[in-house]
Amino acid sequence: MRKHLVLLSLGALASCAAPETEMADARPAFPLEHLDTSVHACDDFFQYTAGGWREANPIPETEVRWGEFNKLREANKQRLKELFAEVVAGTFEKGSDEQLIGDLVVSGMDSVARNERGTSELVPFLEAADAVTSLEELFVLMAQHKFYGVSAPVNAYVRTDAKNSKVNALYVGQGGLGLPDRDYYLRDDEESVKLQEAYRAHIETMAELTGSELDAAAIYALEYALAEAMKSRVEMRDADKRYNPMTVSEWQALAPSMPVAAYMAELGLDDRTVVNSAPEFFSRMEAKVANFSLDTWKQYHKWHIINGASGALNDALEVASFEFYQKTLRGKPKMNPRWKRVQGSTGMLGQQVGHLYADRFFPEEHKAEVEQMVEDLRTAFRGRIDQLTWMTDATKEKARKKLDAFTYKIGYPDKWEDISDLEISKDSYFANLKSMSVYFTKKNLAKIDEPVDKSEWGMGAHIVNAYYNPLNNEVVFPAGILQPPFYNPDADAAINYGAIGGVIGHEFSHGFDDQGAKYGPDGNLENWWTDEDKAQFESLTTQLADQYSSYEVLPGVNVNGRLTLGENIADLGGLTLAYYAYQNWKGDKEIEPIDGFTDEQRVFLGWAQVWQSNGRDEYFKNQVTTDPHSPAEFRVSGTVSNMPEFKAAFGCEEGENLKPAGEEITIW
Ligand SMILES: [Zn+2]
């Protein structure tokens, strides 16, 4: 639901570290050696701004992509490593953030205990599946195992009601695949067929390692049926079509053979209304459910119990899971060291990790500076709306109202979440991960029908990312992203407007992307557009979707312009807003060029620097199927191609990747 800037991860820990940590030198605003001056900025702005960087920064063996973004994430991981080492060495009150994180880390790092236990902790779960005598009983068991994080064809969770954003609603939907997307099952090209074979072989390996008897072909056939019934990622982006309120009995009537009511009854939630995000999935499944024996359904569930626990048990399981999901599927040659894997599992304690991080590493003065920048971007957006030629005054008035209503969160939450009643011990890693899963699932379901707490954060303060939440109409920038190359207190204003200003503009623009624009100022799904303006908007966004669909990442592998449409609108809007916010800041000031680049040019360098990166082929193939963000290259070249401001700054008459004058797409 939330629109993240990117699903990725720093280099120099600039001047902002606290006294306990050794400080790096001030980081240059834009190091010239990152450029590739053998190409022209007008022809290939990505290569021009990243070519030198890309040559000097090969992808580490443990990564699938590597960029300035990832370097920042890496630096944050090192900081957390130090913090966690302190927490592990100390003695803390039970239920404190330090105790919870520290004991989780100790249990995860204890490879001896983990290997001794092997897969024994899975036994009760697998036995429960074996004992099932009907499909209804299996769906009841799936509901029980939901609390332990086991994936199933039914999904149920509590979230802000999109049509009454003050209150939480119960959402249900589709799920239950072992491969990352339904398309991995449905494609029949040679490479996809090989991956499907490798997946079945992986199921067999995991069966052997856990002493289970699993028929990989039968499990695959069931997952294939689920995949066939599913709505695609592009379809799932449509906020209107995701909103289907119905009673549980109406839902059950869509698929009488699939015991969803029994599943909901086990959760104590059968006598009520749900918002169904994929009713089509259940209708289509009706014809398929009976094609599979109870035994196949049980094996399918057992596979998901094993798969879900693969990172929580012994080395053998973790390595096998890495071999398929990371190496084969995403092209990662080498496994990350244990401390990083365990650090990754503290994700559920994101608020607590963020608390420790923000206390240590976030300089308060940055908050006021970034707040000012957020307001600068809002002012620039207002100016852009005023001058749009494709939108009528009636809709402009509504757009301004929405823009004025935007709220923002910067750095870290005003109040910290209390989870002191969570049970975590130094003993079993598996038990700890399950304990967290049960705790947070219960916590989520307990919010049903409750008023929405608008002060909650959807991301830990240490995270290098940002998001727009349309249901709160808010933009959120955790402390983690407020560092170079995004925000560099030592850089010139132009660089910072292009980088963090571009990010802020990007998140603002999500409120006005093809889906975000369906929500009003209070976060409700409601139409505030005239039919005429809506048609104009859809025509422009369709042009942008077509442009991105024409981009080839690898031979025969194209960007999906419909999947990435929201992000591409946000990139184009974001960089445009950043440019005009910079112009407002500049006013009548005379700004001298730096390193031969004018200040206008440096706005674009600031944006491009964020996306300097290399990626593996397998990573790109996975990205275009599953990730709503376009590959970095197109986040730079595709964005500037539509900006006359870019051409003016670099004096481009024309350029290989640029739209001819007059054909640029201007949305915001
Ligand atoms: Zn985004």
Boltz pocket constraint, residues with backbone or C-beta under 6 A from the ligand:
constraints:
  - pocket:
      binder: B
      contacts: [[A, 3], [A, 4], [A, 5], [A, 6], [A, 506], [A, 510], [A, 566], [A, 567], [A, 570]]
      max_distance: 6.0
